[in-house]
Amino acid sequence: MAHSHLGMVTDGRYIYVVTGQYGPQCRGPTARNFVLDTKTKQWQDLPPLPVPRYHLYNYFC
């Protein structure tokens, strides 16, 4: 999972984590995405982005 520059949103139960960068020093980007079910406290993988992105903004612009 990314350590910085990731995008997060919640619908009240699920927390979605999208893309970002590994490590604290602006290392490489990731295409991986995850969702946390706050009731079960379980993480699940979501489908990856087509290409790694350093920041969520780059994906939606």
C-alpha positions as CSV (number, residue, x, y, z in Angstrom):
1,M,0.0,0.0,0.0
2,A,1.2,3.5,-0.7
3,H,2.7,5.5,2.1
4,S,2.1,9.0,0.8
5,H,0.1,11.0,-1.8
6,L,-2.7,8.4,-1.8
7,G,-6.3,9.2,-2.3
8,M,-8.8,8.2,0.4
9,V,-12.6,8.4,0.6
10,T,-15.3,6.8,2.7
11,D,-19.0,6.1,2.5
12,G,-19.3,5.6,6.2
13,R,-18.5,1.8,6.2
14,Y,-15.8,1.4,3.6
15,I,-12.6,3.3,3.3
16,Y,-11.2,3.3,-0.2
17,V,-7.4,3.9,-0.7
18,V,-6.4,4.7,-4.3
19,T,-2.9,4.9,-5.8
20,G,0.0,7.0,-4.3
21,Q,3.7,6.6,-3.7
22,Y,5.8,4.1,-1.7
23,G,8.0,5.4,1.1
24,P,8.5,8.8,2.6
25,Q,10.9,10.1,0.0
26,C,8.8,10.3,-3.1
27,R,9.7,6.8,-4.4
28,G,7.9,5.1,-7.2
29,P,4.2,5.2,-7.8
30,T,1.7,2.3,-7.4
31,A,-1.4,1.3,-9.4
32,R,-2.8,-0.7,-6.5
33,N,-6.0,0.1,-4.8
34,F,-7.6,-1.2,-1.6
35,V,-10.8,-1.0,0.5
36,L,-11.1,-1.4,4.3
37,D,-14.4,-2.7,5.6
38,T,-14.6,-0.9,9.0
39,K,-17.1,-3.4,10.4
40,T,-15.0,-6.5,9.8
41,K,-11.6,-4.7,9.9
42,Q,-10.6,-6.6,6.7
43,W,-8.6,-5.2,3.8
44,Q,-9.4,-6.3,0.2
45,D,-7.6,-5.6,-3.0
46,L,-9.5,-3.6,-5.7
47,P,-8.7,-3.7,-9.4
48,P,-5.5,-1.8,-10.2
49,L,-5.3,1.4,-12.3
50,P,-4.2,0.9,-15.9
51,V,-0.8,2.5,-15.1
52,P,0.9,3.5,-11.8
53,R,0.1,7.1,-10.7
54,Y,2.0,9.3,-8.2
55,H,-1.1,11.0,-7.1
56,L,-4.9,10.6,-7.5
57,Y,-5.1,14.0,-9.1
58,N,-3.2,12.7,-12.1
59,Y,-5.7,10.0,-12.7
60,F,-8.8,12.1,-12.8
61,C,-7.5,15.2,-14.7
